[in-house]
Amino acid sequence: MRSPLTLRAVRVGAVAAAMTVGAAGAVVSRAVAQQNQNFDAVQMDVQQVSGNVYMVVGQGGNTTVFTGPEGVLVVDTQFAPLSGKLLDAIKKLSDQPIRWIVNTHMHGDHVGGNEAIAKAGRTRAGGNVVGDIGAAATATARIIAHENVLNRLVKADPPLPSVALPTDTFFTERKDMLFNGEAIQMFHEPAAHTDGDVLIHFRRADVLSTGDLFTTTMYPFIDEANGGTIDGYIKALNHIIAITVPSNVNEGGTMVIPGHGRLSDEQGVIEYRDMVTIIRDRIREYVKRGLTLEQVKAKKPTLDFEPQYGSDTGFWTTSMFIEVIYKQMLAADPPAKTAKPAPPAKPGRK
């Protein structure tokens, strides 16, 4: 596996290429991706996490692969130009067809390979479904995501091919499925990193795939343009902690596959949650005192966490992280306005 510093550099470069503001920047185009990234040099690192659940690290978001006799389920598909390498890694893990793809959210470094990975798979169908639409009913793997992911991906410019779009969406708090004898639960985390984030829990293997609701390489990217909030992000981290169970030495236990970075466990998430919460609370207190954004930045509310998570360059800097929290704390609890004196009472009639 790559070192945390290498993974952090990959994270910043990959997401910078994938992201622009707004729904139209949901998926990076092949031309932009090729221009900004040297995908030819990327190698896929595969780590067995637990049982038949694997983490595949390339460039872009980490991919989770779950294998079994019924087929393969893939969580997140990295960048489109890496699809061939990702498929090669999957084939080394299983000779069964890819049946399902799950998208944790709508960013291009996590959904860019949807088209190629889906085309490489097959769906089980029968009866009236096959009779009505023929071979198309089984020609590709199916893609699961929260409906907000589909709502944003259909607005991508240039438009995405239909095979790259989610085929099975849900709008409830949770979606359950049984695959390869494994109970798999998907939890929607509203208004967190985006408005369509999903956690995926493989219950028997006891592995949680988080997408960008948890990373080990940078401060949380709060994508306001696509529904993200700092409070929702912290709630999602608390939900991860509620699901995970540590071993008796507070390490190991439930394994957590982050959106970017190293394989983790509950203790890693706790440390990250505490960091985010401390910074949020510091900035909220400064807002209550009436400090301006520049005054808050001068206070350096992230100083003690800068060596591990800070960045002055790239698409998501420490300054931008502070600014989005400041804006949201100010909107949630604006300073009280000075009350105007009440007009003098009119004399009553005698």
Secondary structure as GFF3:
##gff-version 3
##sequence-region A 1 350
A	DSSP	alpha_helix	4	18	.	.	.	ID=ss1
A	DSSP	three_ten_helix	23	25	.	.	.	ID=ss2
A	DSSP	alpha_helix	30	36	.	.	.	ID=ss3
A	DSSP	three_ten_helix	39	41	.	.	.	ID=ss4
A	DSSP	beta_strand	45	50	.	.	.	ID=ss5
A	DSSP	beta_strand	53	57	.	.	.	ID=ss6
A	DSSP	beta_strand	63	66	.	.	.	ID=ss7
A	DSSP	beta_strand	72	75	.	.	.	ID=ss8
A	DSSP	three_ten_helix	80	82	.	.	.	ID=ss9
A	DSSP	alpha_helix	83	93	.	.	.	ID=ss10
A	DSSP	beta_strand	98	102	.	.	.	ID=ss11
A	DSSP	alpha_helix	108	111	.	.	.	ID=ss12
A	DSSP	alpha_helix	114	119	.	.	.	ID=ss13
A	DSSP	alpha_helix	128	133	.	.	.	ID=ss14
A	DSSP	three_ten_helix	134	137	.	.	.	ID=ss15
A	DSSP	beta_strand	142	146	.	.	.	ID=ss16
A	DSSP	alpha_helix	147	153	.	.	.	ID=ss17
A	DSSP	three_ten_helix	162	164	.	.	.	ID=ss18
A	DSSP	beta_strand	168	170	.	.	.	ID=ss19
A	DSSP	beta_strand	174	179	.	.	.	ID=ss20
A	DSSP	beta_strand	182	189	.	.	.	ID=ss21
A	DSSP	beta_strand	197	202	.	.	.	ID=ss22
A	DSSP	beta_strand	207	209	.	.	.	ID=ss23
A	DSSP	three_ten_helix	211	213	.	.	.	ID=ss24
A	DSSP	three_ten_helix	224	226	.	.	.	ID=ss25
A	DSSP	alpha_helix	230	243	.	.	.	ID=ss26
A	DSSP	beta_strand	255	257	.	.	.	ID=ss27
A	DSSP	beta_strand	264	265	.	.	.	ID=ss28
A	DSSP	alpha_helix	266	288	.	.	.	ID=ss29
A	DSSP	alpha_helix	293	298	.	.	.	ID=ss30
A	DSSP	three_ten_helix	303	305	.	.	.	ID=ss31
A	DSSP	alpha_helix	306	309	.	.	.	ID=ss32
A	DSSP	alpha_helix	318	332	.	.	.	ID=ss33
###
